[in-house]
Amino acid sequence: MQIPEQSIAERLGRGIRRTRTREYWLVLLVTAAVGAGVMVLLPTRAERPVLGRPVVPRSDYLLFKVSDVSGSGIERLNLSVLVRPGLPNETLAAALNWAVYSALDEYNRQKRRRIRVIWAYAVEDSGLPLARWRAMAIWADPKLPQSRQPARSGGDAVRSGAIEYDFTNPVP
């Protein structure tokens, strides 16, 4: 029986393929390890706080001023909401709830910000100072540490879900 002779090129090719196979697995293993290390070391993208869509029908209001009052590494907004005079507290709460929801959605989702606190003030006349609010609402990200939470209005404030409402302004 005769053994076919292999050319030098065939023998070298077989040797290179064997070497390439070992190198391939080594490179694959090292790349996977580096990828896993990078995933562990890179900071995870922070979740943007959200507020559920209000269940009450949208009431009439005009969001006429949004002020960025961020500080201490926390993004905050003040909302000035114009409402019709003489509205009942439930309607004022609905208007503030929609204003907070809309602002949070716009800033966190569309503008790619991370708003963590919102103060919303319902006023009946846009020419009056904000201190003459008719109702106010405070929303804070529930994941915000207690030490970084905004001061609550206290007194007769009413908490409904993630928002606290106050309908009694001491400023005449």
DSSP file (Angstrom, degrees, kcal/mol; ACC not computed):
  #  RESIDUE AA STRUCTURE BP1 BP2  ACC     N-H-->O    O-->H-N    N-H-->O    O-->H-N    TCO  KAPPA ALPHA  PHI   PSI    X-CA   Y-CA   Z-CA
    1    1 A M              0   0    0      0, 0.0     2,-0.5     0, 0.0     0, 0.0   0.000 360.0 360.0 360.0 139.3    0.0    0.0    0.0
    2    2 A Q        -     0   0    0      3,-0.0     3,-0.0     0, 0.0     0, 0.0  -0.876 360.0-141.5-109.1 131.9    1.3    3.4   -1.0
    3    3 A I        -     0   0    0     -2,-0.5     2,-0.1     1,-0.0     0, 0.0  -0.769  28.8-116.7 -89.5 128.7    0.9    6.5    1.2
    4    4 A P        -     0   0    0      0, 0.0     2,-0.3     0, 0.0    -1,-0.0  -0.399  29.6-120.4 -66.4 138.6    0.1    9.6   -0.8
    5    5 A E        -     0   0    0     -2,-0.1     2,-0.4     1,-0.0    -3,-0.0  -0.584  21.5-144.0 -80.1 139.9    2.8   12.1   -0.5
    6    6 A Q        -     0   0    0     -2,-0.3     2,-0.1     1,-0.0    -1,-0.0  -0.834  16.4-123.3-102.9 141.1    1.8   15.5    0.9
    7    7 A S     >  -     0   0    0     -2,-0.4     4,-2.1     1,-0.1     5,-0.2  -0.355  24.7-111.2 -75.8 162.9    3.4   18.6   -0.4
    8    8 A I  H  > S+     0   0    0      1,-0.2     4,-2.6     2,-0.2     5,-0.2   0.869 118.5  57.5 -61.7 -36.6    5.2   20.9    2.0
    9    9 A A  H  > S+     0   0    0      2,-0.2     4,-2.5     1,-0.2    -1,-0.2   0.902 106.1  48.6 -62.8 -42.2    2.4   23.5    1.4
   10   10 A E  H  > S+     0   0    0      2,-0.2     4,-2.3     1,-0.2    -1,-0.2   0.918 111.9  48.7 -64.9 -43.1   -0.3   21.0    2.5
   11   11 A R  H  X S+     0   0    0     -4,-2.1     4,-1.9     1,-0.2    -2,-0.2   0.923 113.2  47.0 -64.1 -43.3    1.7   20.2    5.7
   12   12 A L  H  X S+     0   0    0     -4,-2.6     4,-2.6     2,-0.2    -2,-0.2   0.900 110.6  53.7 -63.5 -40.5    2.3   23.9    6.5
   13   13 A G  H  X S+     0   0    0     -4,-2.5     4,-2.5     1,-0.2    -2,-0.2   0.910 108.2  48.9 -60.5 -43.3   -1.4   24.6    5.9
   14   14 A R  H  X S+     0   0    0     -4,-2.3     4,-2.0     1,-0.2    -1,-0.2   0.905 112.0  49.4 -64.1 -41.5   -2.5   21.9    8.3
   15   15 A G  H  X S+     0   0    0     -4,-1.9     4,-2.1     2,-0.2    -2,-0.2   0.894 111.1  49.1 -64.3 -41.0   -0.1   23.3   10.9
   16   16 A I  H  X S+     0   0    0     -4,-2.6     4,-3.2     2,-0.2    -2,-0.2   0.917 109.2  52.6 -66.4 -42.3   -1.3   26.8   10.5
   17   17 A R  H  X S+     0   0    0     -4,-2.5     4,-2.0     2,-0.2    -2,-0.2   0.898 109.8  48.8 -60.9 -40.9   -5.0   25.8   10.7
   18   18 A R  H  X S+     0   0    0     -4,-2.0     4,-1.8     2,-0.2    -1,-0.2   0.933 114.3  45.5 -62.6 -45.6   -4.3   24.0   14.0
   19   19 A T  H  X S+     0   0    0     -4,-2.1     4,-2.7     1,-0.2     5,-0.2   0.911 111.2  53.0 -63.9 -43.2   -2.5   27.0   15.3
   20   20 A R  H  X S+     0   0    0     -4,-3.2     4,-2.8     1,-0.2    -1,-0.2   0.876 106.1  54.1 -61.7 -37.6   -5.2   29.3   14.1
   21   21 A T  H  X S+     0   0    0     -4,-2.0     4,-2.0     2,-0.2    -1,-0.2   0.924 110.8  44.6 -64.1 -45.5   -7.8   27.3   15.9
   22   22 A R  H  X S+     0   0    0     -4,-1.8     4,-2.1     1,-0.2    -2,-0.2   0.930 115.6  47.6 -64.3 -44.4   -6.0   27.5   19.3
   23   23 A E  H  X S+     0   0    0     -4,-2.7     4,-3.0     1,-0.2     5,-0.2   0.891 108.4  56.2 -63.5 -38.9   -5.4   31.3   18.7
   24   24 A Y  H  X S+     0   0    0     -4,-2.8     4,-2.6    -5,-0.2    -1,-0.2   0.943 109.6  44.2 -58.1 -49.6   -9.0   31.8   17.8
   25   25 A W  H  X S+     0   0    0     -4,-2.0     4,-2.3     2,-0.2    -1,-0.2   0.868 113.3  51.5 -66.0 -35.8  -10.3   30.3   21.0
   26   26 A L  H  X S+     0   0    0     -4,-2.1     4,-2.5     2,-0.2    -2,-0.2   0.935 111.9  45.9 -65.8 -45.6   -7.8   32.2   23.0
   27   27 A V  H  X S+     0   0    0     -4,-3.0     4,-2.7     2,-0.2    -2,-0.2   0.909 112.7  51.4 -63.1 -42.3   -8.7   35.5   21.4
   28   28 A L  H  X S+     0   0    0     -4,-2.6     4,-2.2    -5,-0.2    -2,-0.2   0.918 111.4  47.0 -60.9 -44.5  -12.4   34.7   21.9
   29   29 A L  H  X S+     0   0    0     -4,-2.3     4,-2.2     2,-0.2    -2,-0.2   0.919 113.7  47.1 -64.3 -45.0  -11.9   34.0   25.6
   30   30 A V  H  X S+     0   0    0     -4,-2.5     4,-2.5     2,-0.2    -2,-0.2   0.911 111.9  51.0 -64.5 -42.5   -9.9   37.1   26.2
   31   31 A T  H  X S+     0   0    0     -4,-2.7     4,-2.6     1,-0.2    -2,-0.2   0.906 110.4  49.2 -62.2 -42.2  -12.4   39.3   24.3
   32   32 A A  H  X S+     0   0    0     -4,-2.2     4,-2.5     2,-0.2    -1,-0.2   0.910 111.5  49.1 -63.4 -42.3  -15.3   37.8   26.3
   33   33 A A  H  X S+     0   0    0     -4,-2.2     4,-2.3     2,-0.2    -2,-0.2   0.916 112.4  47.5 -64.3 -42.9  -13.4   38.5   29.6
   34   34 A V  H  X S+     0   0    0     -4,-2.5     4,-2.5     2,-0.2    -2,-0.2   0.921 111.8  51.1 -64.5 -43.0  -12.6   42.1   28.6
   35   35 A G  H  X S+     0   0    0     -4,-2.6     4,-2.2     1,-0.2    -2,-0.2   0.911 110.8  47.8 -60.0 -43.7  -16.2   42.6   27.5
   36   36 A A  H  X S+     0   0    0     -4,-2.5     4,-1.8     1,-0.2    -1,-0.2   0.898 111.4  51.2 -64.8 -39.7  -17.5   41.3   30.9
   37   37 A G  H  X S+     0   0    0     -4,-2.3     4,-2.2     1,-0.2    -2,-0.2   0.902 109.7  49.5 -63.9 -41.3  -15.0   43.5   32.7
   38   38 A V  H  X S+     0   0    0     -4,-2.5     4,-2.5     1,-0.2    -1,-0.2   0.911 109.2  52.2 -64.4 -42.4  -16.1   46.6   30.8
   39   39 A M  H  < S+     0   0    0     -4,-2.2    -1,-0.2     1,-0.2    -2,-0.2   0.862 112.5  45.8 -62.9 -35.7  -19.7   45.9   31.5
   40   40 A V  H  < S+     0   0    0     -4,-1.8    -1,-0.2    -5,-0.2    -2,-0.2   0.887 117.0  43.3 -73.5 -39.4  -19.0   45.6   35.3
   41   41 A L  H  < S+     0   0    0     -4,-2.2    -2,-0.2    -5,-0.2    -3,-0.2   0.805  93.9  87.7 -81.2 -30.4  -16.8   48.7   35.4
   42   42 A L  S  < S-     0   0    0     -4,-2.5     2,-0.1    -5,-0.2     0, 0.0  -0.457  87.2-110.1 -70.5 140.2  -18.9   51.1   33.3
   43   43 A P        -     0   0    0      0, 0.0     2,-0.2     0, 0.0    -1,-0.1  -0.453  33.6-116.6 -68.7 141.9  -21.6   53.0   35.3
   44   44 A T        -     0   0    0     -2,-0.1     2,-0.3    -4,-0.1     3,-0.0  -0.507  34.2 -99.5 -76.8 148.3  -25.1   51.9   34.5
   45   45 A R        -     0   0    0     -2,-0.2    -1,-0.1     1,-0.1     2,-0.1  -0.518  43.5-116.2 -70.0 127.2  -27.3   54.5   32.9
   46   46 A A        -     0   0    0     -2,-0.3     2,-0.2     1,-0.1    -1,-0.1  -0.374  27.1-113.8 -68.3 139.5  -29.6   55.9   35.6
   47   47 A E        -     0   0    0     -2,-0.1    -1,-0.1     1,-0.1     3,-0.0  -0.500  27.1-124.2 -71.5 138.5  -33.2   55.3   35.2
   48   48 A R        -     0   0    0     -2,-0.2    66,-0.1     1,-0.1    -1,-0.1  -0.713  29.0-114.5 -85.0 132.4  -35.3   58.4   34.6
   49   49 A P        -     0   0    0      0, 0.0     2,-0.3     0, 0.0    66,-0.1  -0.347  36.8-167.3 -65.5 145.4  -38.0   58.9   37.1
   50   50 A V        -     0   0    0     58,-0.0     2,-0.4    59,-0.0    51,-0.0  -0.903  16.2-149.6-131.7 160.9  -41.6   58.7   35.7
   51   51 A L        -     0   0    0     -2,-0.3    54,-0.0    50,-0.2    90,-0.0  -0.998  32.9-108.2-129.3 133.4  -45.0   59.5   36.9
   52   52 A G        -     0   0    0     -2,-0.4     3,-0.1     1,-0.1    49,-0.1  -0.247  42.8 -93.2 -62.1 148.1  -48.0   57.5   35.8
   53   53 A R        -     0   0    0      1,-0.1    -1,-0.1     2,-0.1    45,-0.1  -0.391  51.4-102.2 -60.5 132.8  -50.4   59.1   33.4
   54   54 A P        -     0   0    0      0, 0.0    -1,-0.1     0, 0.0     4,-0.1  -0.268  21.2-150.6 -59.9 143.2  -53.3   60.8   35.3
   55   55 A V  S    S+     0   0    0     -3,-0.1     3,-0.1     2,-0.1    -2,-0.1   0.689  73.3  86.1 -87.9 -20.6  -56.5   58.8   35.4
   56   56 A V  S    S-     0   0    0      1,-0.1     3,-0.1    38,-0.1     0, 0.0  -0.490  95.2 -92.3 -78.0 151.1  -58.7   62.0   35.7
   57   57 A P        -     0   0    0      0, 0.0     2,-0.2     0, 0.0    -1,-0.1  -0.277  50.2 -93.4 -61.0 149.2  -59.7   63.8   32.5
   58   58 A R        -     0   0    0     -4,-0.1     2,-0.2    -3,-0.1    37,-0.1  -0.465  46.6-151.4 -65.5 127.1  -57.3   66.6   31.4
   59   59 A S        -     0   0    0     -2,-0.2     2,-0.4    35,-0.2    -1,-0.0  -0.525  27.6 -83.3 -98.2 168.5  -58.6   69.9   32.9
   60   60 A D        +     0   0    0     -2,-0.2    24,-0.4     2,-0.0     2,-0.3  -0.573  68.2 132.0 -74.8 123.6  -58.2   73.4   31.5
   61   61 A Y        -     0   0    0     -2,-0.4     2,-0.4    22,-0.1    22,-0.2  -0.966  43.6-138.9-159.8 163.0  -54.9   74.9   32.4
   62   62 A L  E     -A   82   0A   0     20,-1.9    20,-3.4    -2,-0.3     2,-1.1  -0.981  10.6-146.3-131.5 120.3  -52.0   76.8   30.8
   63   63 A L  E     +A   81   0A   0     -2,-0.4    18,-0.2    18,-0.2     3,-0.1  -0.741  30.9 166.8 -83.2 100.7  -48.4   76.1   31.7
   64   64 A F  E     +     0   0A   0     16,-1.6     2,-0.3    -2,-1.1    -1,-0.2   0.579  56.4  26.2-100.9  -9.2  -47.1   79.6   31.2
   65   65 A K  E     -A   80   0A   0     15,-1.2    15,-2.8    -3,-0.1     2,-0.5  -0.939  51.9-174.0-156.1 132.9  -43.7   79.4   32.9
   66   66 A V  E     -A   79   0A   0     -2,-0.3     2,-0.5    13,-0.2    13,-0.2  -0.992  13.6-169.2-124.4 122.8  -41.1   76.6   33.6
   67   67 A S  E     -A   78   0A   0     11,-2.8    11,-2.6    -2,-0.5     2,-0.7  -0.941  18.6-137.8-116.0 132.5  -38.1   77.5   35.7
   68   68 A D  E     +A   77   0A   0     -2,-0.5     9,-0.2     9,-0.2     7,-0.0  -0.797  27.5 169.4 -86.7 115.9  -35.1   75.3   36.2
   69   69 A V        +     0   0    0      7,-1.7     8,-0.2    -2,-0.7    -1,-0.1  -0.191  19.0 156.9-119.1  38.1  -34.1   75.5   39.9
   70   70 A S        +     0   0    0      6,-0.4     2,-0.3     5,-0.1     5,-0.2  -0.262   7.6 147.5 -65.5 150.9  -31.6   72.7   39.9
   71   71 A G  B >   +F   74   0B   0      3,-2.1     3,-1.9     1,-0.0    -2,-0.1  -0.942  47.3  34.0-175.2 159.9  -28.9   72.6   42.5
   72   72 A S  T 3  S-     0   0    0     -2,-0.3     3,-0.1     1,-0.3    -2,-0.0   0.804 128.1 -59.8  55.5  33.3  -26.8   70.2   44.6
   73   73 A G  T 3  S+     0   0    0      1,-0.2     2,-0.5     0, 0.0    -1,-0.3   0.597 114.4 112.3  75.8  10.2  -26.7   67.8   41.8
   74   74 A I  B <   -F   71   0B   0     -3,-1.9    -3,-2.1    41,-0.0     2,-0.5  -0.971  64.4-134.2-119.6 126.6  -30.5   67.3   41.6
   75   75 A E  E     + b   0 115A   0     39,-0.6    41,-3.0    -2,-0.5    42,-1.3  -0.673  33.2 174.7 -82.6 126.6  -32.5   68.6   38.7
   76   76 A R  E     - b   0 117A   0     -2,-0.5    -7,-1.7    39,-0.2    -6,-0.4  -0.931  14.9-159.4-132.3 152.4  -35.6   70.5   39.8
   77   77 A L  E     -Ab  68 118A   0     40,-1.9    42,-2.4    -2,-0.3     2,-0.5  -0.971   9.2-152.4-131.1 147.9  -38.3   72.5   38.1
   78   78 A N  E     -Ab  67 119A   0    -11,-2.6   -11,-2.8    -2,-0.3     2,-0.4  -0.985  18.7-160.1-111.8 129.9  -40.8   75.1   39.2
   79   79 A L  E     -Ab  66 120A   0     40,-3.0    42,-2.8    -2,-0.5     2,-0.6  -0.934   8.6-157.2-112.8 133.1  -44.0   75.2   37.1
   80   80 A S  E     -Ab  65 121A   0    -15,-2.8   -16,-1.6    -2,-0.4   -15,-1.2  -0.950  16.7-170.2-107.3 117.7  -46.4   78.1   36.9
   81   81 A V  E     -Ab  63 122A   0     40,-3.2    42,-3.0    -2,-0.6     2,-0.5  -0.937  12.7-146.9-117.3 120.9  -49.9   76.9   35.9
   82   82 A L  E     +Ab  62 123A   0    -20,-3.4   -20,-1.9    -2,-0.5     2,-0.3  -0.758  25.1 174.6 -89.1 125.7  -52.6   79.4   35.0
   83   83 A V        -     0   0    0     40,-2.6   -22,-0.1    -2,-0.5     3,-0.1  -0.849  37.1 -92.4-125.6 162.4  -56.1   78.2   35.9
   84   84 A R    >   -     0   0    0    -24,-0.4     3,-1.0    -2,-0.3    41,-0.1  -0.475  52.7 -98.8 -70.6 144.7  -59.6   79.8   35.8
   85   85 A P  T 3  S+     0   0    0      0, 0.0    -1,-0.1     0, 0.0    38,-0.0  -0.326 100.8  23.4 -63.4 145.4  -60.7   81.6   39.0
   86   86 A G  T 3  S+     0   0    0      1,-0.2    -2,-0.0    -3,-0.1    38,-0.0   0.581  77.3 156.3  80.8  12.6  -62.9   79.8   41.4
   87   87 A L    <   -     0   0    0     -3,-1.0    -1,-0.2     1,-0.1    -4,-0.0  -0.420  45.6-110.2 -69.8 145.8  -62.2   76.2   40.5
   88   88 A P     >  -     0   0    0      0, 0.0     4,-2.2     0, 0.0     3,-0.5  -0.319  30.6-105.1 -71.2 161.7  -62.8   73.5   43.1
   89   89 A N  H  > S+     0   0    0      1,-0.2     4,-2.8     2,-0.2     5,-0.2   0.844 118.9  56.7 -57.3 -38.0  -59.8   71.8   44.8
   90   90 A E  H  > S+     0   0    0      1,-0.2     4,-2.0     2,-0.2    -1,-0.2   0.896 109.2  45.9 -62.8 -39.7  -60.4   68.5   42.8
   91   91 A T  H  > S+     0   0    0     -3,-0.5     4,-2.3     2,-0.2    -2,-0.2   0.885 112.3  50.9 -71.0 -38.8  -60.1   70.4   39.5
   92   92 A L  H  X S+     0   0    0     -4,-2.2     4,-2.6     2,-0.2     5,-0.2   0.918 110.0  50.2 -62.8 -43.0  -57.0   72.3   40.7
   93   93 A A  H  X S+     0   0    0     -4,-2.8     4,-2.7     1,-0.2    -2,-0.2   0.903 110.2  50.4 -62.1 -40.8  -55.4   69.0   41.7
   94   94 A A  H  X S+     0   0    0     -4,-2.0     4,-2.4     2,-0.2    -2,-0.2   0.912 110.9  48.8 -63.9 -42.1  -56.2   67.5   38.3
   95   95 A A  H  X S+     0   0    0     -4,-2.3     4,-2.2     2,-0.2    -2,-0.2   0.927 114.2  45.3 -63.9 -44.6  -54.7   70.5   36.5
   96   96 A L  H  X S+     0   0    0     -4,-2.6     4,-2.7     2,-0.2     5,-0.2   0.896 111.2  53.6 -65.7 -39.3  -51.5   70.3   38.6
   97   97 A N  H  X S+     0   0    0     -4,-2.7     4,-2.5    -5,-0.2    -2,-0.2   0.925 111.5  44.9 -61.2 -45.1  -51.3   66.6   38.2
   98   98 A W  H  X S+     0   0    0     -4,-2.4     4,-2.8     2,-0.2    -1,-0.2   0.884 112.7  51.6 -66.8 -38.3  -51.5   66.9   34.4
   99   99 A A  H  X S+     0   0    0     -4,-2.2     4,-2.4     2,-0.2     5,-0.2   0.924 112.6  45.0 -64.8 -43.9  -48.9   69.8   34.4
  100  100 A V  H  X S+     0   0    0     -4,-2.7     4,-2.6     2,-0.2     5,-0.2   0.935 114.8  48.6 -64.8 -46.1  -46.5   67.8   36.5
  101  101 A Y  H  X S+     0   0    0     -4,-2.5     4,-2.5    -5,-0.2    -2,-0.2   0.933 113.4  47.0 -59.1 -47.2  -47.0   64.7   34.4
  102  102 A S  H  X S+     0   0    0     -4,-2.8     4,-2.6     2,-0.2    -1,-0.2   0.911 114.2  46.4 -63.4 -44.2  -46.5   66.6   31.1
  103  103 A A  H  X S+     0   0    0     -4,-2.4     4,-2.8    -5,-0.2     5,-0.3   0.922 113.5  48.4 -65.6 -44.0  -43.4   68.4   32.3
  104  104 A L  H  X S+     0   0    0     -4,-2.6     4,-2.4    -5,-0.2     5,-0.5   0.912 113.5  47.5 -63.0 -42.7  -41.8   65.2   33.7
  105  105 A D  H  X>S+     0   0    0     -4,-2.5     4,-1.8    -5,-0.2     5,-1.2   0.926 114.5  46.6 -64.2 -45.0  -42.6   63.4   30.4
  106  106 A E  I  <>S+     0   0    0     -4,-2.6     5,-2.2    -5,-0.2     4,-0.5   0.943 119.4  37.7 -64.5 -48.2  -41.2   66.2   28.3
  107  107 A Y  I  <5S+     0   0    0     -4,-2.8     6,-2.8     3,-0.2    -2,-0.2   0.922 124.1  37.3 -73.2 -44.2  -38.0   66.8   30.2
  108  108 A N  I  <5S+     0   0    0     -4,-2.4    -3,-0.2    -5,-0.3    -2,-0.2   0.867 130.0  26.1 -79.7 -35.9  -37.1   63.2   31.1
  109  109 A R  I  <5S+     0   0    0     -4,-1.8    -3,-0.2    -5,-0.5    -2,-0.1   0.916 132.0  28.5 -94.1 -51.1  -38.2   61.4   28.0
  110  110 A Q  I   <S+     0   0    0     -5,-1.2    -3,-0.2    -4,-0.5    -4,-0.1   0.899 129.4  36.0 -81.7 -41.5  -38.0   63.9   25.1
  111  111 A K  S   <S-     0   0    0     -5,-2.2    -1,-0.2    -6,-0.2    -3,-0.2   0.469 101.3-128.2 -92.6  -1.5  -35.2   66.2   26.4
  112  112 A R        +     0   0    0     -6,-0.3    -4,-0.2     1,-0.2     2,-0.2   0.879  60.4 137.1  57.7  42.5  -33.2   63.4   28.0
  113  113 A R        -     0   0    0     -6,-2.8     2,-0.2    -7,-0.1    -1,-0.2  -0.500  55.4-129.7-103.9 180.0  -32.9   65.1   31.4
  114  114 A R        -     0   0    0     -2,-0.2   -39,-0.6   -66,-0.1     2,-0.3  -0.582  26.4-175.0-133.5  71.9  -33.4   63.5   34.8
  115  115 A I  E     +b   75   0A   0    -11,-0.2   -39,-0.2    -2,-0.2     3,-0.1  -0.510   8.1 174.3 -69.7 130.2  -35.8   65.8   36.7
  116  116 A R  E     +     0   0A   0    -41,-3.0    25,-3.1     1,-0.3     2,-0.3   0.619  62.1  32.8-113.3 -20.4  -36.1   64.5   40.3
  117  117 A V  E     -bC  76 140A   0    -42,-1.3   -40,-1.9    23,-0.2     2,-0.4  -1.000  58.5-175.4-142.0 137.6  -38.3   67.2   41.9
  118  118 A I  E     -bC  77 139A   0     21,-2.9    21,-2.8    -2,-0.3     2,-0.5  -0.997   7.6-167.3-133.9 131.0  -41.1   69.4   40.6
  119  119 A W  E     -bC  78 138A   0    -42,-2.4   -40,-3.0    -2,-0.4     2,-0.4  -0.979  14.0-168.8-109.6 127.3  -43.0   72.2   42.4
  120  120 A A  E     -bC  79 137A   0     17,-2.8    17,-2.7    -2,-0.5     2,-0.5  -0.970   3.7-165.3-121.3 133.1  -46.1   73.3   40.6
  121  121 A Y  E     -bC  80 136A   0    -42,-2.8   -40,-3.2    -2,-0.4     2,-0.6  -0.972   9.3-150.3-121.6 123.4  -48.1   76.4   41.5
  122  122 A A  E     -bC  81 135A   0     13,-3.4    12,-3.8    -2,-0.5    13,-1.3  -0.829  22.0-179.5 -92.2 122.9  -51.6   77.1   40.2
  123  123 A V  E     -b   82   0A   0    -42,-3.0   -40,-2.6    -2,-0.6     3,-0.1  -0.909  28.5-150.5-122.0 151.0  -52.3   80.8   39.9
  124  124 A E  S    S+     0   0    0      8,-0.4     2,-0.4    -2,-0.3   -42,-0.1   0.570  89.2  36.6 -96.0 -10.8  -55.5   82.5   38.8
  125  125 A D    >   -     0   0    0      4,-0.1     3,-1.5   -41,-0.1    -1,-0.2  -0.950  65.2-153.9-143.7 119.7  -53.8   85.6   37.3
  126  126 A S  T 3  S+     0   0    0     -2,-0.4    -1,-0.1     1,-0.3     4,-0.1   0.641  94.0  64.4 -70.4 -12.3  -50.4   85.4   35.5
  127  127 A G  T 3  S+     0   0    0      2,-0.1    -1,-0.3     3,-0.0     3,-0.1   0.633  86.8  86.3 -83.8 -14.1  -49.7   89.0   36.5
  128  128 A L  S <  S-     0   0    0     -3,-1.5    -3,-0.0     1,-0.1    -5,-0.0  -0.492  92.3 -94.1 -83.3 155.4  -49.6   88.2   40.2
  129  129 A P    >   -     0   0    0      0, 0.0     3,-2.1     0, 0.0    -1,-0.1  -0.324  34.2-113.7 -65.1 154.3  -46.4   87.0   41.9
  130  130 A L  G >  S+     0   0    0      1,-0.3     3,-0.9     2,-0.1    -2,-0.1   0.746 112.0  73.9 -61.5 -24.2  -46.0   83.3   42.3
  131  131 A A  G 3  S+     0   0    0      1,-0.3    -1,-0.3   -10,-0.0    40,-0.3   0.658  85.0  68.1 -64.4 -14.1  -46.3   83.6   46.1
  132  132 A R  G <  S+     0   0    0     -3,-2.1    -8,-0.4    40,-0.1    -1,-0.3  -0.116  75.3 155.4 -96.1  36.3  -50.1   84.3   45.5
  133  133 A W    <   -     0   0    0     -3,-0.9   -10,-0.2     1,-0.1     3,-0.1  -0.239  40.4-153.1 -64.9 152.9  -50.7   80.7   44.3
  134  134 A R  S    S-     0   0    0    -12,-3.8     2,-0.3     1,-0.4   -11,-0.2   0.749  80.6  -1.9 -93.7 -32.7  -54.2   79.2   44.7
  135  135 A A  E     -C  122   0A   0    -13,-1.3   -13,-3.4    33,-0.1    -1,-0.4  -0.979  66.5-161.0-153.6 153.9  -52.9   75.6   44.9
  136  136 A M  E     -CD 121 166A   0     30,-2.4    30,-2.4    -2,-0.3     2,-0.4  -0.969   1.1-161.5-138.8 157.2  -49.5   73.9   44.8
  137  137 A A  E     -CD 120 165A   0    -17,-2.7   -17,-2.8    -2,-0.3     2,-0.5  -0.992   3.5-158.5-137.4 144.8  -48.2   70.4   44.2
  138  138 A I  E     -CD 119 164A   0     26,-2.3    26,-2.3    -2,-0.4     2,-0.4  -0.991   9.9-178.3-124.8 125.1  -44.9   68.8   45.1
  139  139 A W  E     +CD 118 163A   0    -21,-2.8   -21,-2.9    -2,-0.5     2,-0.4  -0.985   3.9 179.0-120.0 134.7  -43.6   65.7   43.3
  140  140 A A  E     -C  117   0A   0     22,-0.7   -23,-0.2    -2,-0.4     9,-0.1  -0.994  39.4-101.1-133.5 142.5  -40.3   64.0   44.2
  141  141 A D    >   -     0   0    0    -25,-3.1     3,-2.0    -2,-0.4   -25,-0.1  -0.419  28.9-138.9 -57.6 123.9  -38.7   61.0   42.7
  142  142 A P  T 3  S+     0   0    0      0, 0.0    -1,-0.2     0, 0.0     4,-0.1   0.735 101.9  59.3 -61.7 -20.7  -39.4   58.2   45.2
  143  143 A K  T 3  S+     0   0    0      2,-0.1    -2,-0.1   -27,-0.0     3,-0.1   0.486  78.8 110.7 -86.3  -2.5  -35.9   56.9   44.7
  144  144 A L  S <  S-     0   0    0     -3,-2.0     5,-0.1   -28,-0.1    -4,-0.0  -0.556  82.7-103.7 -70.7 131.1  -34.4   60.2   45.9
  145  145 A P    >>  -     0   0    0      0, 0.0     3,-1.9     0, 0.0     4,-0.6  -0.205  27.0-116.0 -56.5 148.1  -32.7   59.7   49.3
  146  146 A Q  G >4 S+     0   0    0      1,-0.3     3,-1.1     2,-0.2    -2,-0.1   0.849 115.5  58.3 -54.8 -37.7  -34.7   61.0   52.2
  147  147 A S  G 34 S+     0   0    0      1,-0.2    -1,-0.3     0, 0.0    -3,-0.0   0.708 109.5  45.1 -67.7 -18.1  -32.0   63.5   53.0
  148  148 A R  G <4 S+     0   0    0     -3,-1.9    -1,-0.2     2,-0.1    -2,-0.2   0.406  86.8 114.6-104.2  -0.8  -32.4   65.0   49.5
  149  149 A Q  S << S-     0   0    0     -3,-1.1     3,-0.1    -4,-0.6   -32,-0.1  -0.380  73.7-105.5 -68.2 148.4  -36.3   65.0   49.4
  150  150 A P        -     0   0    0      0, 0.0     2,-0.2     0, 0.0    -1,-0.1  -0.354  40.9 -92.0 -71.5 156.8  -37.9   68.5   49.3
  151  151 A A        -     0   0    0      1,-0.1     2,-0.2     2,-0.0     0, 0.0  -0.475  44.5-126.2 -65.9 136.3  -39.5   69.9   52.4
  152  152 A R        -     0   0    0     -2,-0.2    -1,-0.1     1,-0.1    -3,-0.0  -0.508  11.3-123.5 -84.4 155.9  -43.2   69.1   52.5
  153  153 A S        -     0   0    0     -2,-0.2     3,-0.1     1,-0.1    -1,-0.1   0.778  44.3-174.1 -73.9 -24.8  -45.8   71.8   52.8
  154  154 A G    >   +     0   0    0      1,-0.2     3,-1.8     2,-0.1    -1,-0.1  -0.200  44.7  74.4  68.2-159.6  -47.3   70.2   56.0
  155  155 A G  T 3  S-     0   0    0      1,-0.3    -1,-0.2    11,-0.0    -2,-0.0  -0.309 119.0  -5.8  57.1-121.7  -50.4   71.6   57.6
  156  156 A D  T 3  S+     0   0    0     -3,-0.1    -1,-0.3    12,-0.1    11,-0.2   0.137  93.6 145.1 -94.0  20.5  -53.5   70.7   55.5
  157  157 A A    <   -     0   0    0     -3,-1.8     2,-0.5     9,-0.1     9,-0.2  -0.271  38.3-146.8 -61.1 144.6  -51.5   69.1   52.7
  158  158 A V  E     -E  165   0A   0      7,-3.2     7,-3.7     2,-0.0     2,-0.5  -0.963   3.7-151.2-117.9 126.3  -53.1   66.2   50.9
  159  159 A R  E     +E  164   0A   0     -2,-0.5     2,-0.4     5,-0.3     5,-0.2  -0.857  17.2 174.5-100.5 127.4  -51.0   63.4   49.6
  160  160 A S  E >   -E  163   0A   0      3,-3.1     3,-1.6    -2,-0.5     2,-0.3  -0.907  63.0 -50.5-132.9 104.5  -52.4   61.5   46.6
  161  161 A G  T 3  S-     0   0    0     -2,-0.4     0, 0.0     1,-0.2     0, 0.0  -0.529 121.3 -17.6  68.5-129.9  -50.0   58.9   45.1
  162  162 A A  T 3  S+     0   0    0     -2,-0.3   -22,-0.7    -3,-0.1     2,-0.4   0.460 124.5  79.4 -89.0  -1.5  -46.6   60.4   44.4
  163  163 A I  E <   -DE 139 160A   0     -3,-1.6    -3,-3.1   -24,-0.1     2,-0.5  -0.886  62.2-153.7-115.2 138.5  -47.9   64.1   44.6
  164  164 A E  E     -DE 138 159A   0    -26,-2.3   -26,-2.3    -2,-0.4     2,-0.3  -0.937  16.1-160.6-107.7 130.0  -48.6   66.2   47.6
  165  165 A Y  E     -DE 137 158A   0     -7,-3.7    -7,-3.2    -2,-0.5     2,-0.4  -0.837   9.2-169.2-111.7 146.4  -51.2   69.0   47.2
  166  166 A D  E     +D  136   0A   0    -30,-2.4   -30,-2.4    -2,-0.3    -9,-0.1  -0.994   9.7 175.9-134.4 128.9  -51.7   72.1   49.3
  167  167 A F        +     0   0    0     -2,-0.4     2,-0.6   -32,-0.2    -1,-0.1   0.286  60.1  82.8-114.5   7.3  -54.8   74.3   48.8
  168  168 A T        -     0   0    0    -32,-0.1   -12,-0.1     2,-0.0    -1,-0.1  -0.910  56.2-171.6-119.8 106.0  -54.3   76.8   51.6
  169  169 A N        -     0   0    0     -2,-0.6   -38,-0.0   -35,-0.2   -37,-0.0  -0.846  14.0-157.1 -96.7 123.1  -51.9   79.6   50.9
  170  170 A P  S    S+     0   0    0      0, 0.0    -1,-0.1     0, 0.0   -38,-0.1   0.670  73.3  89.2 -73.1 -14.1  -51.1   81.8   53.9
  171  171 A V              0   0    0    -40,-0.3    -2,-0.1     1,-0.1     0, 0.0  -0.747 360.0 360.0 -85.9 119.6  -50.2   84.7   51.6
  172  172 A P              0   0    0      0, 0.0    -1,-0.1     0, 0.0   -40,-0.1   0.497 360.0 360.0 -71.0 360.0  -53.3   86.8   51.0
